[in-house]
Amino acid sequence: MKAIYLDVFAGISGNMLLGAFLQAGVPLAYLEQELGKLGNGGEYMLKASDVSKNGIQAVYVDVELKAHEEHQEHHDHHHHHHRTMADIRRMIEGSSLSGNVKRLALSIFEEAAKAEGKVHGKPAEEVAFHEIGATDSIVDIVGSAICLDYLEVERVYASQLTLGRGFVHCAHGLMPVPAPAVAELVKGWPTVPGSEEKELTTPTGAAFIRALASYHDGLPQGFEADCIAYGAGTWDLSIPNVLRLYLGSCMGGESAARCILEANIDDMNPQIYGYLYEKLLAAGALDVWTTPIFMKKNRPAQKLSVLTVEEKKEALAGIIFRETTSIGLRVIPVMERLEASRHMAKVETRYGTVHGKVSAWHGEIVTVSAEYEDCRRCAEAHDVPLKTVQREAIRLLCERLGD
């Protein structure tokens, strides 16, 4: 499967991510075209340039605000736009971006919202973002989701995070490095301060890692790199201020231990389940399902099951306790899981672009499927039955595979 490994020896930020993705092969024109679907293109101009950081050639991406006043504030720690999570959700969900891009971008923002909410003592949806809510950070996060989708990346791995030292100017004044939101986001992740008196890991970078990455001390077993790319940070440091990205395929199975969180629930409004599914999947659950059961006194109930890697167990348990009426969870180890190898493919149907998944077992293709959200978007845009779009997408995928 397609994967990336992020070597975060000099920190990670939104512009470092975008720079690395561009050098890895994402066309700037494509990124600009997809970002235009957000409808805020009048606020900024995207600029990419080749730079040298201590002898390493990297791509530096800058989001320049078009209004002079906002541009000045952009260089004064991003205090120009305060948007809530609800504002950002409406912007992304109301766009014509693909379903996969929306899912990835929202998962990053939701991690940021939870961290900011905890720091400021507010519900996540009501937090008024400063750095993360600024135009440039919205571009960085949604742009990173677009790049992952373009490169058809299915797994993200990362090293320990270098955070930096000293103090940083935030919307609320001078804060120690790591800033409170970053400290919250990197809980449980291996970190080192490093030697530089700078903020090296930003809220945007930390939220990306928290939402999408799995930790590996070095390239995962079975990872075969096809390309190594570098995204440049803003600072000139004693070390190369770059994010190193390995793009390739991970041939081995996922080594992370898995478990199932399970609870029997007989006293909860069923309307909550849809919202709960979205929250759990956005937070990194591998799968979520419910099974109708009968409990004591012959009460109809639902058995909630959540498949997760061990490192996300605590976070997902917290969501279940907050959002449901359950006061206890069973943790069931998954001793073994067989996985068909899979990769993403993209086809252009007469109704629009649809992503598909091709799965194989011992070299034989066993399943070809089309992404539901893409098919739904195309069906709604052209007022045709959903099954019509699905059939054409699968037909084109099979033709590409020679089947």
C-alpha positions, 0 to 999 in steps of 0.5 A: 500500500502507498505510504509516507514516512516523515522524519521530523528531525527539525520539526514539522509545520504546515508549510513544511508539509506542503513543500515536501508534498510538492517536491514529492510530485504534487503539481502546484497547479493541481493543489491551487485548483483543488484549494479553490474549491474552498471559496476563500481564494480571494484571501491569499496567494500561494507561492512555492520556491526552491531554497537551500537549507544547509545545502539541502534543496527543499521547497518552501511554501508561503501563503501570502495574504492579498490584503495589506493589513492582513499580510502584515498580521500574517507576519505578526503570528497569524492574528488576522482571522478567528474562526470556530471549528463550526465555521471551518466544518461548514467551509469544508463540508460545503465545498466540492472537495472529494469525500476523502479530502474532506475526511482527512482535513476535518480529522486534523482540524478536530484534533486541533479543536479538542486540544484548543478546547481543553487548553481554553476550557471551551467546547471544541466546536466553539473554540475560536482558533487563532493560528489554526483558524488563520487563512494560511493554516486552513490552506496548509491543512486542507492542502495537505489532505489534498496532497495525500489524496493526490498521491493516494497515500493510505498510511502515514508514519512519523518519527519522534518530534523535535519541538524546539525550546524557548518561548513563542508569541501566540494570540494570548501572549508569550508562551513556552515551547511547546505552546499549550495546544502543541503540548496537548497534541503531542501527548503520548508521542515520543518527543525531544526538545532539540537544540534550537531556541525556536518553535519547530513543531507548530499546532498545524504540524502537531495536529497532522501527526496526531490525526493521521500518523503512527509512530515508528523509530525509523522506516517501518519494516517492509517500507520501500521508498520510491522518492525522498522529498524535503519541505523547508521551514521558515527559520535558518538554523544550525541544522537543516530546517527541513521536513524529510518525507519518504514516499513509497510502498509498505509491503509488510503488514501493519505491526501495531497491536490492535484491540476492540473496545466494546460496550453494551448500551440499552439506554441511549438515544439512537440518534447519537450513534451516527454522530459517535461513528463520525467522531470515532473514525475521525479520531483514528478508529479503524472500524466502528460497528453496532450489533443488536442484542438483548440484555437483562430484563429482555431489553433491546440494546446495541453492542458498540464495537470499536477496532483500534490500534493500541496507541489510540485506545485511550483517546477513543475510550474518552470519546465513548465515555463522553458521548455515550451513556456507557460507564465501562468498556471491555478491551479485547486483544486482536491476536492476529489480523489478515489483510489483503494488500490494497492500493488506491486508484483514481478514474475520470468518469463522465460524472467526475473524478472517483477514487477506488480501492483495489485489493489483492490476496497472494497476487490475485485481485479480489475486490474493486470498489468505488469510494461512496462519497465521491460517487454520491457527490457526482450523482448529486451534481449530475442528478443521476442514480448513485448506482449508475455512478458506482457502476461506471467507476467500477467498470473503468477501474476494471478496464484499467486493470485489464479485467 
